[in-house]
Structure formats: C-alpha cells, structure tokens
Amino acid sequence: MSAKKDEILALIDEHGEPFIRWFAQYVVMKRVSIEQNFLPLYNQFVQAINHPLLDTHIKRETFRNIRILLRSDKRQAASNYSDRQLLKNLGMWLGSITIARNKPILIHELDLKALLMEAYYKGQQELLFVVPFIAKILFSCGKTQFV
C-alpha cells in the first residue's frame, strides 16, 4: 500500500486538482459503492494519502452520489436491490470517513433526521431505502471516541 500511496501522491503533485477530482470520483463511484468488502482498505488508503483536498473531494463526491441515489425512482423493482445495496455501501463509507474519524455530518451536507421523516411520510418503499442507509452510517458510531 505504501508504494501505491507514493504513486498517487506523485500523480497529485504532477497533475494537481483535476487529478484529485477524478481520483475522488473513481474511488467513490467505481470502488466504494460497488466493493463493500474492501471499504476498510479504501479508507486506510485514503487516510494514508493524507491529503486535505482529496478528503474534501471524496466527501463531496460521496454526498453527490448519495443524493443521486436518494432521488432515483424507487418504484422500479429491477433496480431496487442494486440501488439499495449501493446506498448501503455509501452509507457505510460515509460513516467511516466522517463519524468514525470524529468528524460530524453537517445538516447542510445531509440532514439525516429530515431524510428519515420524509421517508416515513412517503411510505414503505422509501423507508426500505433510507432506514438501512442511515443504519449503516450510524454503525460507525462504535468506532468514534465521542459518546
């Protein structure tokens, strides 16, 4: 992992913010949302890189993907399972890059309470998406130092 970290840091130094934006999008869309088993590895890798701009872009990209999935049409049965799984993976990832690192999820980024209330009023289909998503985020509370 150390060699890959050095490679990424060299690419960041060479290409700057455009590479950081691309890399953040790649990590979140192509790796984190699909490969649940490797979430701890990706988290360790991003922490090892320890680049504040990369952390910002990864967090931004995570929220962007979550918003897209939450706005999707939840009545289509074919895509329900995959969308729910993507949302749960992103929830676990979001918890690991925020709560588990003792960083809050701010209301202007994602209002979890309002999201839960909105899902309750929209009905069971919406709750099937939102409740597991929020549960995965809150699962990271066990790793935080604050109680």
N, C-alpha and C positions, 0 to 999 in steps of 0.2 A: 504494500500500500504506500510505502514511503516513496518508491520510485514513481508511481503514478501521481502522487501528490506533487512531486517536484516537476513532473511533466506539465501538469495543469497550471502550476504557478508560473512556469516558463511561458506557457501559452497566454496566460493572463498578462504577464509583463509585455509580451510581444504584441498582442492584439488589443488589449485594453477592454473597455466596457462592452463593445459589440460581442466579443467572445464570452464575456461573463453573462450577458443576456441570453446568448444561445445556449451556453452550458447549463444555466439555471433551467431554461425551458426543457432541454434534453433530459436532465436529471429528473425533473418533476413529471413530465409527460411520458417519457419512454421507459423510465426505470421505476421510479417510486410508485406511480399509480398502477403499474402492472405487476411488479415483482414484490409481493408482500414479504416473502421470506428473507429478502435482502435489505429490508428497511434499516435494521441496526447497522449494517455495513455501510450503507449510503450515508447514514447520519454520522458515523465515525469518520468517514472520508471527508465530508463537508466540514466537520469540526477540525480535522487535521489540516485542511487547507487554510482555515482561519483567516478568511478574507472578508472584511465587513461588507463590502459591496456585493460580494457573492451571496452572503447570508441575506442581505436585503432583497436581492433579485429572486432568490429561491423562495423566500417567504411571499413575495409579491406574486410570483408565478403559481404558488400553491393556492393562494386565495383566488386568483383568477380562474384556475381550473375548478375549484370548489364552486364558485359562483355559476360557472357554465353548467356543471352537473346539477346544481340545485334548480336551475331554470329550465332544465330539459323536461320534455313531456313524459310524465311518469305513467301514462295510461298504456303505452305500448308494451305489451307483455314480453316481446322478444328481447328488447334491450334492458328490461328491468334488472335482471340479475347482474349483468355486466356493469351497468351504471351503479347499482348498489355496491358492488364489490369495489369499483374504482373509488367511490365516495368513502367507503370504509377505510381503504388503503390511504387515501389522502387525509382522512381524519386521524389515523394513527401517526402519519408523518407529521401533520400539523402539531399534534400534541408533543411529539418528540423534538421538534425544533423550537417549540415555544415553552409550554408548561414544564416539560422535563428539564429544560435549561434555565428554569426560573425566570422566564420571560412571559408577560401576560399576552392574552389575545384581546386586543382592544376592541371596544364596541364598534368603532368606525371601520374596523377591518372585518369583523364578523360578529354580529350580535346573536349569540347562542340562545339567549332567552327568547328573543323575538322570533328567531327561527323555529324554536320549539312550539311557541304559541301559534304561529302561522300554520305550522304543520297540523296542529291539533284541530284548528278550525277548517282546514282544507279536507281533512278526513284521513281514513286509514291508509290509503295508498301513499300519501305524502309522509305519514308517520313511519311507514316501512323504510323510507329513505333516511329521514332525519334522525330518528332515535338511535339507530346503530352508529351513524356518523358521529353524533355527539358523544355516545358512549366510548367510541374509540379515542376521541380527543381526551376525554376525562380519564381514560385508562392510564395516561401518562402522569396523572397526579401522584401516583405511587412512587415516581422517580424524582419528585421535586423535594427540595429541602424545606419548603414552607408548608405549613399545615393550616 
